[in-house]
Amino acid sequence: MVVMVSFYLLILIVDPGMAPGTGTPEPGGMTSRELLEAVRRICFELPIVGVDVVEVAPAYDNSDITAILANRVVLEALSAIALKKSGGKYSPTRNLLDRN
């Protein structure tokens, strides 16, 4: 049996201080750093076939930090998938987008 996982992320899980551009802000949510680490780990460990980031509402965020974070989530997810496919090793202390 082949298992495939679609990764669906609601940006509202992030604290509104770091992602105010959502229709339903949740005080006390994750930090951006915690979210990115979780995304890296999930996308490296599981057989991800799709990534979707939802609940981003740019109209509620005049600084665009929510859209920037959503973009970074997708970049980190794709980087983790590529690292796994290339046979690389995961390190929680290494940013996957670093070239070193």
Summary of the structure (lengths in Angstrom):
residues: 100
radius of gyration: 14.1
end to end distance: 37.2
largest distance: 46.6
contacts: 268
relative contact order: 0.22
helix: 41%
strand: 15%
